[in-house]
Amino acid sequence: MKISGKLNSEPLTLALEVETFEPKKIFIKLYDQENPLTVFTDRFATVDGVQTFYIRLPLSPQISTLEISTDPQFKPAIGGNKFKVVSINKLPLKRKLGAFNYASDVVKNFIRFAEKFCLRASYISAKGSIYTSNDGQFRIDYLDDIIGDSGKSLNTPARINRHTGIIQVSKKKFLEYTVPMRMAILLHEFAHFYLNNDMSNETESDLNALLIYLGMGYPRIDAYNVFCTVFASSNNMANKERIDIIDKFIRNFEKTYIDMNYSNDNLYQNYK
């Protein structure tokens, strides 16, 4: 099922209520109708009965296409859909800008620069192209892929030079990510250079980035997805500890700012 609608590039939350007639995995994808590689959500949950999906959109397209399916490839269902869309409603986006230092010009300017890059990343040139913020403070070198000293492709989607603050980004990886996932990665790299007390501390960067990410109203599920995706390629005890800390941090953020929730239910209990 495809549903198109005007979102006017405004920050908002879509409340999508779906009903199934037996337990079914429901896959949801929302993307820019004019630029379909710019994806704003790509998720699934097992639904048994009626469930509301809250799709948080700090960034949204002018016109969106929302696909809903029981097939992960969004192929047409044989014999008809096994679900029903009960309703789709626009809600205000809940934010908690007081969770981080939003008054900082450095933070605000990077957010604007990073969001613009995340929206355009599927279509702009890589091959070592250089993108800078309007004030010239921030720079992203967009590479087809990030290659290590050994000449082999690295697993990381991005890295920051800890002397210059220049961020390298892999287009190969970013093409696979939603806009929120891209944002989480760029905020992580930003945190290393601009926010950390210990520049080399990965967990400190994770948490500094998440304060901004969650405070801006970005979806929690995409934060889980991107960190799990990155860590999956290096499945070790250190990364397991990082994801445990990230999970605890996100859950505590929800408890601290309970008004950020759209439901009293655990929104992610059915996600795999």
C-alpha positions in Angstrom: 0.0 0.0 0.0 1.3 3.4 -1.0 -0.1 6.7 0.5 1.1 10.1 -0.7 0.6 13.3 1.2 1.9 16.9 1.7 4.1 17.4 4.8 5.5 20.8 3.6 9.0 20.1 5.0 7.7 20.8 8.5 8.7 19.1 11.7 5.9 16.8 12.8 5.0 13.4 14.0 2.8 11.0 12.0 0.6 8.8 14.0 -0.1 5.7 11.9 -2.7 3.3 13.3 -2.7 -0.2 11.8 -4.8 -3.2 12.4 -4.0 -6.8 11.6 -6.3 -9.8 11.8 -3.6 -12.1 13.1 0.0 -11.5 14.2 1.9 -10.0 11.3 5.1 -8.1 10.7 4.3 -4.7 9.3 7.0 -2.9 7.4 6.8 0.9 7.1 8.9 3.2 4.8 8.5 6.9 4.3 10.4 8.8 1.7 10.6 11.9 -0.4 8.3 11.5 -3.3 10.5 13.5 -5.6 13.8 12.0 -4.2 12.9 8.4 -3.2 16.4 7.6 -2.0 15.9 10.1 0.8 14.2 7.9 3.3 12.9 9.3 6.6 11.8 6.0 8.3 12.3 2.3 7.4 11.1 0.1 10.2 8.9 -2.9 11.2 7.1 -4.2 14.1 5.0 -7.3 14.8 1.4 -6.2 15.1 -1.4 -8.3 16.6 -4.6 -6.3 16.6 -4.4 -2.5 16.6 -1.1 -0.6 17.0 -0.1 3.0 16.5 3.3 3.8 15.0 4.6 7.2 15.9 6.9 8.4 13.1 8.9 11.4 14.4 10.0 13.7 11.7 12.2 16.6 12.7 12.9 16.8 9.0 10.2 15.9 6.5 9.8 16.2 2.7 7.5 18.5 0.9 5.5 15.6 -0.4 6.0 12.1 1.1 5.2 8.6 0.0 4.4 6.2 2.8 4.6 2.5 2.0 3.1 -0.1 4.3 3.4 -3.8 3.7 3.7 -7.3 5.2 6.6 -7.8 2.8 10.1 -6.4 3.6 10.6 -5.6 -0.1 7.2 -3.9 -0.2 6.0 -6.1 -3.0 2.3 -6.2 -3.7 0.5 -8.7 -1.4 -0.9 -11.8 -3.1 -4.5 -12.3 -2.1 -4.9 -8.8 -0.7 -3.5 -7.0 2.3 -3.4 -8.8 5.6 -3.8 -5.5 7.5 -5.9 -2.3 7.5 -4.8 1.3 7.9 -7.2 2.7 10.5 -6.0 6.3 10.6 -3.1 8.6 9.8 -2.9 11.8 11.9 -0.4 14.7 12.0 0.8 15.6 15.6 3.2 18.3 16.8 6.8 17.0 17.1 7.8 16.7 20.7 11.3 18.1 21.4 13.3 18.8 24.5 15.9 21.4 23.5 16.7 22.0 27.1 18.3 18.5 27.2 21.5 19.9 25.6 23.2 23.3 25.0 20.9 24.5 22.2 22.0 28.1 22.9 25.5 27.3 21.7 26.1 28.8 18.2 28.5 25.9 17.4 25.8 23.3 18.2 23.1 25.1 16.3 25.2 25.8 13.3 26.4 22.2 13.0 22.8 20.9 13.3 21.8 23.1 10.4 24.8 22.0 8.3 24.4 18.3 9.2 20.6 18.3 8.5 21.1 19.8 5.1 23.8 17.3 4.2 21.7 14.3 5.5 18.8 15.4 3.3 20.9 15.6 0.2 23.4 12.8 0.8 21.7 10.3 -1.6 22.1 12.6 -4.6 25.1 14.9 -4.2 28.4 13.9 -5.6 31.0 12.0 -3.5 34.4 11.1 -5.0 36.1 13.3 -2.5 33.8 16.2 -2.9 34.1 18.9 -0.2 31.0 20.4 1.5 31.4 23.2 4.0 29.0 25.1 6.2 28.0 28.7 5.3 30.3 30.1 8.0 33.2 27.8 6.9 33.5 26.3 10.3 32.5 22.7 9.4 33.6 20.5 6.5 32.6 17.1 5.2 34.7 15.3 2.7 32.3 13.0 0.9 34.0 9.8 -0.3 32.6 6.9 -2.3 34.0 4.8 0.6 36.4 5.2 3.5 39.6 3.3 2.8 42.1 2.4 5.5 45.9 2.5 5.4 45.8 -1.1 4.2 43.9 -0.1 1.1 40.8 -2.0 2.3 37.3 -0.6 2.9 36.7 0.3 6.5 33.5 -0.6 8.3 32.9 2.9 9.6 30.4 5.2 7.9 32.2 8.3 9.0 35.3 9.5 10.9 36.6 12.8 12.1 40.2 14.1 12.0 41.0 15.0 15.5 43.4 17.7 14.5 41.4 19.6 12.0 37.8 18.6 12.7 37.2 17.5 9.1 34.6 14.7 8.8 35.0 12.0 6.2 31.7 10.3 5.2 31.2 7.1 3.1 28.5 7.5 0.5 28.4 3.7 0.2 27.2 3.5 3.8 25.0 6.6 3.9 23.0 5.3 0.9 21.8 2.5 3.2 20.8 4.8 6.0 17.6 6.8 6.7 18.0 10.5 7.3 17.8 10.1 11.1 20.5 7.4 11.0 22.8 9.7 9.1 22.1 12.5 11.6 23.1 10.2 14.5 26.4 9.3 12.9 27.3 13.0 12.1 26.4 14.1 15.6 28.7 11.3 17.0 31.6 12.6 15.0 30.8 16.2 15.9 30.8 15.3 19.6 34.3 13.8 19.4 35.9 17.1 18.4 33.5 19.8 19.8 31.8 18.3 22.9 33.9 15.5 24.5 36.2 16.0 27.5 38.1 13.0 26.2 38.2 13.4 22.4 39.0 9.7 21.9 36.2 8.3 24.1 33.6 6.6 21.9 31.0 6.2 24.6 31.2 9.8 25.6 30.6 10.7 21.9 27.7 8.3 21.7 26.0 10.0 24.7 26.8 13.6 23.7 25.4 12.9 20.3 22.3 11.2 21.7 21.5 14.2 23.9 21.2 16.4 20.8 19.6 13.7 18.7 16.9 12.8 21.2 16.4 16.4 22.3 15.7 17.4 18.7 12.9 14.8 18.5 14.6 12.3 16.2 13.2 8.7 16.4 14.7 6.4 18.9 14.4 3.3 16.7 16.8 4.8 14.1 19.4 5.5 16.8 19.2 1.8 17.8 19.3 0.7 14.2 22.3 2.7 13.2 24.5 1.9 16.2 23.6 -1.8 15.9 24.4 -1.7 12.2 27.8 -0.2 12.8 28.6 -2.5 15.7 27.4 -5.7 13.9 30.6 -5.5 11.7 32.7 -5.6 14.9 30.9 -7.9 17.3 33.1 -7.6 20.4 32.7 -7.1 24.1 33.5 -3.3 23.9 30.8 -2.7 21.4 28.3 -4.9 23.3 29.0 -2.7 26.3 28.5 0.5 24.2 25.1 -0.7 22.9 24.0 -1.6 26.5 25.0 1.9 27.6 23.2 3.5 24.6 20.0 1.4 25.4 20.0 2.4 29.0 20.6 6.1 28.1 17.7 6.2 25.6 15.4 4.5 28.1 16.4 6.9 30.9 15.9 9.9 28.5 12.3 8.7 28.0 11.8 8.4 31.8 13.4 11.8 32.5 11.3 13.6 29.8 8.1 11.6 30.0 6.3 14.4 28.1 8.3 13.3 25.0 6.3 10.1 24.8 3.2 9.8 22.6 2.0 6.7 24.4 2.4 5.1 27.8 3.3 1.9 26.0 6.9 0.8 25.3 6.9 1.9 21.7 9.8 -0.4 20.8 8.9 -3.6 22.6 7.9 -5.4 19.4 10.8 -4.2 17.3 13.5 -6.8 16.3 
